[in-house]
Amino acid sequence: MANYKIHPSSVISSEVEIADDVEIGPYCLIQGKVKVGQGTILEGHVTLGSRHGVLEIGKNNHFISGAVIGGPPQDLSYKGEATKLIIGDNNTFREFTTVNIGTPKGGGVTRIGDNGLFMTYTHIGHDCQIGNNVVIVNGCHLGGHCEIEDSAYIGGVSALNQFTKVGKNAFIAGSSIVNKDILPFCRAQGNYATIRATNKVGLSRKGFPREEVSNIHKAIRIIIMGSHTLDEGIERIKTECTMTPNIEYFINFIRSSKRGIAVDRSPKGWQDDD
């Protein structure tokens, strides 16, 4: 016997699979090939799925009124293919958030990890890849194919160009426009956004030891300060910093960047005092 609650005003298509302990409030619409994981809650007026795509939702997600999740991509090349949106566990999608399924040319899958908070009027475009513990504040827009790594924080009313990448534990200040990749462990701000400082407060709050914060800070300063190339900066990091897993990841992020790193090497570009 099914163990879930559905308000009689909601409309659920026959293809939808609903796990135990799901609560679906009034005037919700769930259509197409949708799986709703255990313990998930839909407040009133939530829309899930579309006629063509596939939506898979993990456990204990919370969708607030007006969220539209798993709709078709806003891409002129999309012709109704059965692409996907896959959502992990324990995420919250606040009022009027929108998340689109993928496109065939982008790999076919938009993906969201676990423990995310996506605030009011957030838009996540097709083929985006969102990690775990990500916070995206009110009114942010992510173009297609963006990649947001674990524990990144994006301030309100910011916009990311398609194909941009934000590294782990990065912090983007509000009202920023991002058109290049944001290094992990950094604070970035501006239009267009550039790296301003090491995210020392954020790293400390996440339990990074003081010595490792200093080590990361040194690596970031080497890349940001001076007139050397990125390759020369990487060689300096190898000799001047302790090669911890975080530093190795930092170097690999730089090497794998396709859009380029958001760097401002003018004297006003760096905000730290030390």
C-alpha positions as CSV (number, residue, x, y, z in Angstrom):
1,M,0.0,0.0,0.0
2,A,1.3,3.4,-1.0
3,N,2.6,5.5,2.0
4,Y,2.5,9.0,0.7
5,K,0.2,12.1,0.8
6,I,-1.1,13.8,-2.3
7,H,-3.5,16.8,-2.1
8,P,-6.6,16.1,-4.3
9,S,-6.1,19.3,-6.3
10,S,-2.7,18.1,-7.6
11,V,-2.3,16.5,-11.0
12,I,0.1,13.5,-11.3
13,S,0.6,11.7,-14.6
14,S,0.6,7.9,-14.8
15,E,4.3,7.6,-15.5
16,V,5.3,9.2,-12.2
17,E,6.9,7.0,-9.5
18,I,6.5,8.2,-5.9
19,A,8.4,6.8,-3.0
20,D,7.2,6.4,0.6
21,D,6.8,9.4,2.9
22,V,6.4,11.9,0.1
23,E,4.1,14.9,0.6
24,I,2.6,16.7,-2.3
25,G,0.7,19.9,-1.5
26,P,-2.2,21.6,-3.4
27,Y,-2.1,22.5,-7.1
28,C,1.1,20.7,-8.0
29,L,1.7,19.3,-11.5
30,I,4.0,16.3,-12.0
31,Q,4.2,15.1,-15.6
32,G,6.3,12.7,-17.7
33,K,9.0,10.3,-16.5
34,V,9.6,11.5,-12.9
35,K,10.9,9.6,-9.9
36,V,10.3,11.3,-6.5
37,G,12.5,10.0,-3.7
38,Q,11.6,9.1,-0.2
39,G,10.7,11.9,2.2
40,T,10.5,14.6,-0.4
41,I,8.1,17.5,0.2
42,L,6.3,19.6,-2.4
43,E,4.6,22.7,-1.2
44,G,1.7,24.1,-3.2
45,H,2.0,25.1,-6.9
46,V,5.2,23.1,-7.7
47,T,5.8,21.8,-11.2
48,L,8.0,18.8,-11.8
49,G,9.0,17.2,-15.1
50,S,8.0,17.8,-18.7
51,R,6.4,15.9,-21.5
52,H,9.7,14.7,-23.0
53,G,12.5,14.6,-20.4
54,V,13.4,12.4,-17.4
55,L,13.6,13.8,-13.9
56,E,15.1,11.7,-11.0
57,I,14.8,13.2,-7.5
58,G,16.6,11.7,-4.5
59,K,15.6,11.6,-0.9
60,N,14.4,14.4,1.4
61,N,14.3,17.2,-1.0
62,H,12.1,20.2,-0.4
63,F,10.4,22.2,-3.1
64,I,8.7,25.5,-2.1
65,S,5.8,27.1,-3.9
66,G,6.3,28.1,-7.5
67,A,9.4,26.0,-8.2
68,V,9.5,24.6,-11.8
69,I,12.0,21.7,-11.9
70,G,12.8,19.5,-14.9
71,G,11.4,21.8,-17.6
72,P,12.7,21.7,-21.2
73,P,16.0,23.5,-21.9
74,Q,16.0,27.1,-23.1
75,D,18.0,26.1,-26.2
76,L,16.9,26.5,-29.8
77,S,18.6,23.2,-30.8
78,Y,16.4,21.1,-28.4
79,K,13.9,19.1,-30.3
80,G,12.1,17.2,-27.5
81,E,14.8,14.6,-26.8
82,A,14.5,12.5,-23.6
83,T,17.3,14.2,-21.8
84,K,17.6,14.2,-17.9
85,L,17.8,16.2,-14.7
86,I,19.2,14.2,-11.8
87,I,18.9,15.6,-8.3
88,G,20.6,14.1,-5.2
89,D,19.4,14.2,-1.6
90,N,18.6,16.9,1.0
91,N,18.3,19.9,-1.3
92,T,16.0,22.9,-0.9
93,F,14.6,24.7,-3.8
94,R,12.9,28.0,-2.8
95,E,10.2,30.0,-4.4
96,F,10.2,30.2,-8.2
97,T,13.5,28.4,-8.8
98,T,13.9,26.9,-12.2
99,V,16.1,24.0,-13.3
100,N,16.2,22.6,-16.8
101,I,16.9,19.2,-18.2
102,G,20.0,18.7,-20.4
103,T,20.6,18.8,-24.1
104,P,22.0,16.1,-26.4
105,K,24.9,18.3,-27.4
106,G,25.8,18.9,-23.7
107,G,25.9,15.3,-22.6
108,G,22.2,15.0,-22.0
109,V,22.2,15.5,-18.2
110,T,21.8,18.4,-15.8
111,R,23.0,17.2,-12.4
112,I,22.6,18.5,-8.9
113,G,24.4,16.9,-5.9
114,D,23.4,16.8,-2.2
115,N,22.6,19.3,0.5
116,G,22.2,22.3,-1.8
117,L,20.2,25.5,-1.1
118,F,18.8,27.3,-4.2
119,M,17.1,30.4,-3.1
120,T,14.2,32.4,-4.6
121,Y,14.3,33.0,-8.4
122,T,17.5,31.0,-9.0
123,H,17.8,29.6,-12.5
124,I,20.0,26.7,-13.4
125,G,20.3,26.2,-17.1
126,H,20.6,23.0,-19.2
127,D,23.6,20.7,-18.7
128,C,24.9,22.4,-15.6
129,Q,26.8,20.3,-13.1
130,I,26.2,21.3,-9.5
131,G,28.2,19.7,-6.7
132,N,27.4,19.1,-3.0
133,N,26.8,21.7,-0.3
134,V,26.3,24.5,-2.8
135,V,24.5,27.7,-1.9
136,I,23.1,29.9,-4.6
137,V,21.4,33.0,-3.3
138,N,18.3,34.9,-4.6
139,G,18.1,36.0,-8.2
140,C,21.1,34.2,-9.6
141,H,21.2,32.9,-13.2
142,L,23.4,30.1,-14.4
143,G,23.8,29.8,-18.2
144,G,24.0,26.3,-19.8
145,H,26.9,24.0,-19.1
146,C,28.2,25.8,-16.0
147,E,30.0,23.7,-13.4
148,I,29.8,24.6,-9.7
149,E,32.0,22.4,-7.5
150,D,31.4,21.4,-3.9
151,S,30.8,24.0,-1.2
152,A,30.8,27.0,-3.5
153,Y,28.7,30.0,-2.6
154,I,27.2,32.4,-5.1
155,G,25.9,35.7,-3.9
156,G,22.6,37.2,-4.8
157,V,21.7,38.6,-8.2
158,S,24.9,37.2,-9.8
159,A,25.0,35.7,-13.3
160,L,27.3,33.1,-14.8
161,N,28.0,32.9,-18.5
162,Q,27.6,29.5,-20.0
163,F,30.5,27.1,-19.7
164,T,32.0,28.9,-16.7
165,K,33.4,26.9,-13.8
166,V,33.5,27.7,-10.1
167,G,36.0,25.8,-7.9
168,K,35.4,24.1,-4.5
169,N,34.9,26.4,-1.5
170,A,34.9,29.5,-3.7
171,F,32.8,32.6,-2.7
172,I,31.3,34.9,-5.3
173,A,30.1,38.2,-4.0
174,G,26.6,39.5,-4.9
175,S,25.8,41.3,-8.1
176,S,28.8,39.7,-9.9
177,I,28.9,38.8,-13.6
178,V,31.2,35.7,-14.2
179,N,32.6,35.1,-17.6
180,K,35.8,33.2,-16.7
181,D,36.6,30.4,-14.3
182,I,36.8,31.2,-10.6
183,L,39.6,29.5,-8.7
184,P,38.8,27.2,-5.8
185,F,39.3,28.6,-2.2
186,C,38.9,32.2,-3.5
187,R,36.7,35.2,-3.1
188,A,35.6,36.8,-6.4
189,Q,33.6,40.0,-7.2
190,G,32.8,42.4,-9.9
191,N,31.5,42.9,-13.4
192,Y,33.3,41.0,-14.8
193,A,34.2,39.1,-11.7
194,T,37.8,38.7,-10.8
195,I,39.5,37.0,-7.9
196,R,39.9,39.4,-5.0
197,A,41.2,37.4,-2.0
198,T,41.6,34.0,-0.4
199,N,38.3,32.8,1.1
200,K,40.0,32.5,4.5
201,V,36.8,32.9,6.6
202,G,35.0,30.3,4.6
203,L,37.8,27.8,4.8
204,S,38.2,28.3,8.5
205,R,34.5,27.7,9.1
206,K,34.7,24.5,7.1
207,G,37.4,23.2,9.4
208,F,40.5,23.8,7.3
209,P,43.6,23.9,9.6
210,R,45.3,27.3,9.9
211,E,48.5,25.9,8.3
212,E,46.6,24.7,5.3
213,V,44.7,28.0,4.9
214,S,48.1,29.7,4.9
215,N,49.4,27.2,2.3
216,I,46.5,27.7,0.0
217,H,46.7,31.5,0.5
218,K,50.4,31.4,-0.6
219,A,49.4,29.4,-3.8
220,I,46.7,31.8,-4.7
221,R,48.9,34.9,-4.2
222,I,51.5,33.3,-6.5
223,I,49.0,33.0,-9.3
224,I,47.3,36.4,-8.8
225,M,50.3,38.6,-8.1
226,G,53.1,39.5,-10.5
227,S,53.6,39.4,-14.2
228,H,54.5,35.7,-14.7
229,T,52.5,33.3,-16.8
230,L,50.2,30.7,-15.2
231,D,52.6,28.0,-16.1
232,E,55.4,29.9,-14.4
233,G,53.1,30.4,-11.4
234,I,52.4,26.7,-11.2
235,E,56.2,25.9,-11.1
236,R,56.6,28.4,-8.3
237,I,53.8,26.8,-6.3
238,K,55.5,23.4,-6.7
239,T,58.7,24.7,-5.0
240,E,57.3,27.3,-2.6
241,C,54.1,25.6,-1.2
242,T,53.6,22.3,0.6
243,M,52.1,19.9,-2.0
244,T,49.0,18.8,-0.1
245,P,45.9,17.3,-1.9
246,N,44.3,20.8,-1.9
247,I,47.3,22.3,-3.7
248,E,47.4,19.5,-6.2
249,Y,43.7,20.0,-6.9
250,F,44.3,23.8,-7.2
251,I,47.0,23.2,-9.8
252,N,44.9,20.7,-11.8
253,F,42.0,23.2,-11.8
254,I,44.2,25.8,-13.4
255,R,45.5,23.4,-16.0
256,S,42.0,22.1,-16.9
257,S,40.4,25.6,-17.3
258,K,38.9,26.1,-20.8
259,R,37.6,29.7,-20.4
260,G,40.6,31.0,-18.6
261,I,41.0,32.1,-15.0
262,A,39.4,35.3,-13.8
263,V,42.5,37.2,-12.7
264,D,43.1,40.9,-12.3
265,R,46.8,41.6,-11.7
266,S,46.5,45.3,-11.2
267,P,47.4,46.7,-7.7
268,K,43.6,47.2,-7.0
269,G,42.8,43.6,-7.9
270,W,43.9,42.0,-4.6
271,Q,42.3,42.9,-1.4
272,D,44.2,41.0,1.3
273,D,46.6,42.9,3.5
274,D,49.1,40.1,3.9
